[in-house]
Amino acid sequence: MTGLALQIVPTMSVSELVDTVVAAEDLGYEWCQVADEGLMADVYVALGAAATATSRIRLGPATNGYTRHPAATAAALATLDDLSGGRAFVTLVAGGTMVLSPMGIPRSMPGTVLLETIEILRLLWGGEQVSWQGRSFVLDSAQLHVPAGDIPIFVAARGERLLEAAGRLADGIVLMAKADLADALAVVDEAAGDRPFTRVYLDRLAFTDSMLEEAKTLYTYAVLDSPDRMLANLGLDDLAIKRLRNAVAAGGPSAAVPLITDDMVAAYQISGPPERCRSELEALMESHHMDMFMMNVISPGFDANVEMLTEVRSIVRP
């Protein structure tokens, strides 16, 4: 049976976020990750509150090694794991323009930052005192004073080097852009070999007119940081990419929306009436041997989000 998960971008109040996680658990969702968006609600405060209000759903951040030092992340995740009774996990990303730019943080050496973050987490979770030297980080007699269990590390990646690193070192991969899944998974699978590995497909789905319009804004974020392979699989040529990026630079993501067609969205994510979404998602999960579907929750509005999560559950598990 396909695993069922959600990602929450914390655009709502923390109390609403926690209520949403509780509702998701009641609906049968098994995993919930909260995006560490830097200047939104603090991800670990929100996850800690959710941990005390739930009992089964696994909880974790989608975070990076730029805005948070990996040692601080190791301590925060160990604390969350202890508080939740062993339900913590983490999805690592290599930073993104929309998160790092407001803080003036350059996205330098993303592969190195991600690889060293994974190594530091596992070193510190071992419980021993660690002195370690990397290219981006240093540990000097560092020792975690919070017990850490077996915390899964997922990676959300797009570029070949990070996909290869995920397959080689992580416990799972989180992928978006349905037209790029085959090529991305080929890189991951070659690196992972025969070892157990979790494959997660993250999508917003768009089964209403308002969700389709919302998808056009989200689409621009994908174009900003995507590698050439993904852009080609999305059917974008150099001129289209230039137009989209120029529009975002001039007026933000909303300025690019008029340039985005329904067909462009359909290459990136699953869209259409619920029955079409159901059949397309079922085919995608089967053909790519995905283990888990993760629904992206990006807007405030508790009642609307619970209604959406209920509909998504019926699509994923009819």
Backbone torsions as a table, in degrees:
resi	resn	phi	psi	omega
1	MET	NA	137.0	-179.2
2	THR	-64.5	129.3	174.2
3	GLY	-65.4	150.6	-175.1
4	LEU	-124.1	124.3	-174.7
5	ALA	-140.5	166.6	172.6
6	LEU	-138.8	149.2	168.8
7	GLN	-113.1	133.3	177.7
8	ILE	-112.0	122.7	167.9
9	VAL	-88.5	118.4	-166.9
10	PRO	-76.6	66.0	176.0
11	THR	-85.4	-7.1	-179.2
12	MET	-105.0	175.6	176.7
13	SER	-67.0	158.6	179.8
14	VAL	-63.1	-38.8	179.5
15	SER	-63.2	-39.2	177.5
16	GLU	-69.1	-37.7	177.5
17	LEU	-60.3	-46.1	-179.7
18	VAL	-63.6	-43.6	177.8
19	ASP	-59.2	-36.4	178.8
20	THR	-67.3	-40.7	177.6
21	VAL	-64.4	-42.2	178.2
22	VAL	-60.9	-44.9	179.1
23	ALA	-63.2	-40.1	179.0
24	ALA	-62.9	-42.7	177.3
25	GLU	-60.0	-43.4	179.2
26	ASP	-63.1	-30.3	-179.9
27	LEU	-81.5	-8.0	178.3
28	GLY	103.4	7.3	174.7
29	TYR	-70.0	138.2	-171.6
30	GLU	-105.6	-20.5	-178.7
31	TRP	-134.5	143.6	174.1
32	CYS	-141.3	122.9	172.6
33	GLN	-114.7	144.6	179.2
34	VAL	-113.4	128.2	-177.0
35	ALA	-71.9	131.2	177.3
36	ASP	-87.0	89.0	-172.3
37	GLU	-93.8	16.2	172.0
38	GLY	77.8	-71.7	-174.5
39	LEU	-103.8	9.1	171.6
40	MET	-92.6	-169.1	179.8
41	ALA	-54.1	139.3	-177.0
42	ASP	-62.7	128.3	-171.0
43	VAL	-67.0	-36.6	-176.1
44	TYR	-80.0	-31.6	172.0
45	VAL	-61.5	-46.0	-178.9
46	ALA	-64.5	-44.1	-179.2
47	LEU	-67.5	-36.1	176.8
48	GLY	-63.5	-41.7	177.7
49	ALA	-65.1	-39.8	178.8
50	ALA	-65.9	-35.8	-179.3
51	ALA	-62.2	-38.3	-178.8
52	THR	-76.8	-15.5	-177.7
53	ALA	-100.9	-3.0	-177.9
54	THR	-129.2	172.2	-178.6
55	SER	-137.2	-15.5	-174.5
56	ARG	-123.7	-40.1	-172.1
57	ILE	-66.0	137.0	177.7
58	ARG	-78.7	145.4	-170.5
59	LEU	-131.3	139.0	177.4
60	GLY	-169.2	164.1	177.1
61	PRO	-93.6	156.3	161.7
62	ALA	-102.9	103.5	-168.3
63	THR	-131.5	179.4	-174.9
64	ASN	-141.8	168.2	-178.9
65	GLY	-92.7	10.0	178.9
66	TYR	-95.8	-51.4	-177.5
67	THR	-83.6	-16.3	177.7
68	ARG	-135.6	129.4	176.5
69	HIS	-63.5	138.5	-179.3
70	PRO	-56.0	-32.0	178.4
71	ALA	-66.8	-39.6	176.2
72	ALA	-65.3	-38.4	177.2
73	THR	-64.6	-40.7	178.3
74	ALA	-58.9	-43.9	-179.9
75	ALA	-68.1	-41.9	-179.3
76	ALA	-63.6	-42.5	-179.4
77	LEU	-69.6	-37.9	176.2
78	ALA	-62.8	-39.2	177.3
79	THR	-63.9	-45.4	178.5
80	LEU	-62.5	-40.1	179.7
81	ASP	-63.6	-41.2	178.5
82	ASP	-66.6	-44.8	-177.8
83	LEU	-65.1	-35.8	-174.6
84	SER	-91.5	-1.1	-178.3
85	GLY	74.8	38.0	175.0
86	GLY	86.9	27.8	-176.8
87	ARG	-105.9	8.7	-174.4
88	ALA	-80.3	150.5	168.2
89	PHE	-150.3	172.7	178.5
90	VAL	-142.7	141.9	169.6
91	THR	-113.5	120.8	-179.2
92	LEU	-96.0	137.0	174.6
93	VAL	-122.6	163.9	-176.7
94	ALA	-96.7	30.2	-179.3
95	GLY	78.4	161.7	179.5
96	GLY	-150.1	155.6	-176.3
97	THR	-55.8	-44.1	-173.7
98	MET	-69.6	-22.9	178.8
99	VAL	-90.5	-44.4	-171.7
100	LEU	-81.6	-35.1	-174.7
101	SER	-58.6	-44.3	-179.9
102	PRO	-60.2	-22.6	179.8
103	MET	-98.3	0.3	-179.4
104	GLY	67.0	30.0	-178.2
105	ILE	-97.6	119.5	178.0
106	PRO	-72.3	142.5	178.2
107	ARG	-89.2	71.6	-176.9
108	SER	-97.5	144.4	177.9
109	MET	46.5	55.0	-175.6
110	PRO	-59.5	-37.4	178.7
111	GLY	-63.9	-43.3	179.6
112	THR	-64.2	-44.9	-179.8
113	VAL	-59.6	-44.2	-178.3
114	LEU	-68.4	-45.1	-179.9
115	LEU	-61.2	-43.5	-179.0
116	GLU	-69.7	-32.3	176.5
117	THR	-62.9	-46.0	177.7
118	ILE	-58.7	-45.3	-177.9
119	GLU	-64.1	-43.2	-179.2
120	ILE	-64.9	-42.6	178.7
121	LEU	-57.0	-48.4	-175.5
122	ARG	-71.6	-35.3	176.7
123	LEU	-61.7	-48.8	-176.3
124	LEU	-71.6	-35.1	177.6
125	TRP	-67.3	-14.7	174.8
126	GLY	-69.6	-18.1	174.8
127	GLY	90.7	-10.0	-178.5
128	GLU	-89.7	163.9	174.7
129	GLN	-72.9	135.2	-171.5
130	VAL	-127.0	128.1	165.5
131	SER	-116.8	127.1	-168.8
132	TRP	-154.6	143.1	-179.1
133	GLN	-126.7	122.2	173.8
134	GLY	-119.2	-171.5	177.5
135	ARG	-80.9	-30.3	-177.6
136	SER	-108.9	-25.6	-173.3
137	PHE	-135.7	157.1	178.0
138	VAL	-135.9	139.0	170.2
139	LEU	-118.6	130.4	-178.5
140	ASP	-123.6	99.0	-178.2
141	SER	52.3	44.7	-179.5
142	ALA	-86.7	137.1	179.0
143	GLN	-144.2	130.3	179.9
144	LEU	-78.6	132.9	-178.7
145	HIS	-106.7	19.4	174.9
146	VAL	-122.9	129.2	-179.9
147	PRO	-66.3	139.8	-179.3
148	ALA	-120.9	131.7	176.2
149	GLY	-86.7	-156.6	179.9
150	ASP	-86.7	93.0	-174.6
151	ILE	-97.5	115.1	-179.5
152	PRO	-65.4	141.7	176.1
153	ILE	-114.1	115.1	172.8
154	PHE	-101.9	159.3	175.7
155	VAL	-128.6	131.7	170.9
156	ALA	-101.3	115.2	-171.4
157	ALA	-140.0	160.4	177.4
158	ARG	-128.9	-47.3	-176.7
159	GLY	-72.9	155.9	-174.5
160	GLU	-59.9	-42.0	-177.2
161	ARG	-64.3	-41.3	-179.7
162	LEU	-73.1	-34.5	175.5
163	LEU	-63.1	-43.0	178.3
164	GLU	-63.6	-41.9	179.1
165	ALA	-63.8	-40.0	178.3
166	ALA	-61.1	-47.1	-179.8
167	GLY	-63.0	-33.7	-175.7
168	ARG	-82.5	-33.9	-168.0
169	LEU	-121.0	-26.2	-172.8
170	ALA	-90.9	175.3	177.3
171	ASP	-94.9	-12.6	-179.3
172	GLY	-169.6	165.7	179.4
173	ILE	-124.1	140.0	174.9
174	VAL	-114.1	121.4	-175.6
175	LEU	-124.7	145.6	171.2
176	MET	-120.4	-172.7	176.9
177	ALA	63.8	88.2	-172.2
178	LYS	-61.4	-33.3	-179.0
179	ALA	-69.8	-13.7	-177.4
180	ASP	-105.1	-1.6	-172.1
181	LEU	-59.5	-45.0	-175.4
182	ALA	-60.9	-47.8	-178.6
183	ASP	-67.6	-40.3	179.4
184	ALA	-64.5	-44.0	-178.2
185	LEU	-68.8	-28.8	177.0
186	ALA	-61.2	-39.8	178.3
187	VAL	-67.5	-45.9	-178.1
188	VAL	-63.0	-47.1	-175.1
189	ASP	-65.4	-37.0	178.4
190	GLU	-63.2	-38.0	179.7
191	ALA	-75.7	-36.3	-176.3
192	ALA	-74.1	-30.5	-177.9
193	GLY	64.9	-135.2	-174.9
194	ASP	-96.3	-0.1	-175.8
195	ARG	-73.5	153.1	179.7
196	PRO	-58.9	138.3	-174.0
197	PHE	-155.3	132.1	-178.0
198	THR	-94.2	131.4	-177.7
199	ARG	-113.4	117.1	-174.9
200	VAL	-116.4	131.3	174.6
201	TYR	-106.5	117.8	179.9
202	LEU	-101.9	124.9	-179.0
203	ASP	-147.4	156.0	174.6
204	ARG	-88.5	-27.2	-167.0
205	LEU	58.8	152.6	178.0
206	ALA	-145.2	89.3	-176.9
207	PHE	-111.3	10.9	170.9
208	THR	-133.3	162.9	179.7
209	ASP	-61.5	-39.4	-179.4
210	SER	-66.8	-36.1	178.6
211	MET	-69.5	-32.5	177.3
212	LEU	-67.1	-42.2	177.5
213	GLU	-65.2	-38.9	177.0
214	GLU	-62.4	-36.9	-179.4
215	ALA	-62.5	-31.1	-178.8
216	LYS	-67.9	-33.9	175.3
217	THR	-69.9	-43.0	179.2
218	LEU	-63.5	-32.4	-178.2
219	TYR	-57.4	-37.3	-177.1
220	THR	-64.5	-33.2	178.1
221	TYR	-63.2	-36.8	179.8
222	ALA	-64.7	-38.3	-176.1
223	VAL	-69.6	-31.2	-174.5
224	LEU	-60.9	-41.9	-170.5
225	ASP	-118.5	12.8	-173.6
226	SER	-85.2	145.8	176.7
227	PRO	-73.3	165.9	-177.4
228	ASP	-59.5	-37.6	-179.9
229	ARG	-57.6	-46.7	-178.7
230	MET	-67.2	-42.4	-179.8
231	LEU	-61.7	-39.5	178.1
232	ALA	-66.0	-40.6	178.7
233	ASN	-67.2	-25.6	175.5
234	LEU	-79.9	-4.9	177.8
235	GLY	82.6	22.2	-178.0
236	LEU	-98.2	128.2	174.0
237	ASP	-93.1	177.2	-175.0
238	ASP	-60.3	-38.5	-178.7
239	LEU	-66.6	-43.5	179.4
240	ALA	-63.7	-41.4	179.3
241	ILE	-63.7	-43.7	179.6
242	LYS	-61.3	-43.8	179.8
243	ARG	-61.6	-44.6	-179.9
244	LEU	-63.9	-45.7	-178.3
245	ARG	-68.0	-37.3	176.7
246	ASN	-64.7	-39.7	179.4
247	ALA	-64.5	-43.0	178.9
248	VAL	-64.3	-41.8	-180.0
249	ALA	-63.7	-34.6	-177.0
250	ALA	-81.8	-36.6	-173.1
251	GLY	-142.5	13.3	-179.5
252	GLY	83.0	176.1	-176.2
253	PRO	-55.7	-35.7	-178.7
254	SER	-63.0	-27.7	-179.5
255	ALA	-70.2	-21.0	-179.6
256	ALA	-89.2	-13.9	-175.4
257	VAL	-55.5	-42.9	-179.4
258	PRO	-61.5	-18.2	-178.9
259	LEU	-87.5	-8.3	-172.6
260	ILE	-100.7	125.4	-178.9
261	THR	-96.7	166.1	176.5
262	ASP	-60.9	-36.1	179.7
263	ASP	-65.9	-36.1	177.7
264	MET	-64.4	-42.3	177.8
265	VAL	-63.5	-41.2	-177.0
266	ALA	-64.7	-24.4	175.6
267	ALA	-77.0	-23.9	-176.3
268	TYR	-92.2	-38.6	-175.7
269	GLN	-145.1	170.3	179.8
270	ILE	-80.4	130.5	-178.1
271	SER	-147.1	160.1	179.9
272	GLY	124.6	-174.9	177.7
273	PRO	-59.5	156.9	-176.3
274	PRO	-53.5	-40.0	-178.5
275	GLU	-65.7	-38.4	176.7
276	ARG	-66.8	-41.9	177.1
277	CYS	-58.9	-41.0	-178.7
278	ARG	-62.4	-49.6	-177.0
279	SER	-67.8	-38.3	-179.9
280	GLU	-68.9	-42.2	179.1
281	LEU	-65.2	-42.1	179.1
282	GLU	-60.0	-43.9	179.6
283	ALA	-66.1	-40.9	-179.4
284	LEU	-64.9	-46.7	-177.8
285	MET	-63.8	-37.1	-179.6
286	GLU	-73.8	-45.8	-174.8
287	SER	-68.2	-30.6	-179.2
288	HIS	-102.7	6.4	176.6
289	HIS	54.2	45.4	179.0
290	MET	-78.6	144.0	-178.4
291	ASP	-93.9	-27.6	-171.9
292	MET	-145.9	140.3	170.8
293	PHE	-105.9	131.3	-179.9
294	MET	-118.5	121.2	-179.8
295	MET	-90.2	134.3	-178.2
296	ASN	-90.4	119.6	177.8
297	VAL	-107.7	114.1	-168.2
298	ILE	-120.9	-6.6	-173.2
299	SER	-126.6	151.6	173.2
300	PRO	-72.0	167.5	-179.4
301	GLY	118.5	88.8	-172.4
302	PHE	-59.4	-52.1	-176.1
303	ASP	-60.9	-43.5	-179.6
304	ALA	-65.1	-39.0	-179.2
305	ASN	-70.8	-37.5	177.2
306	VAL	-66.9	-38.9	176.1
307	GLU	-61.9	-41.9	179.0
308	MET	-64.7	-45.5	-179.9
309	LEU	-63.6	-34.2	176.2
310	THR	-65.6	-43.4	178.3
311	GLU	-65.1	-40.8	179.2
312	VAL	-63.7	-40.9	177.1
313	ARG	-58.1	-41.0	-180.0
314	SER	-70.3	-26.5	176.8
315	ILE	-75.2	-44.5	-177.0
316	VAL	-74.8	-39.0	-178.2
317	ARG	-126.7	74.6	-177.4
318	PRO	-64.5	NA	NA
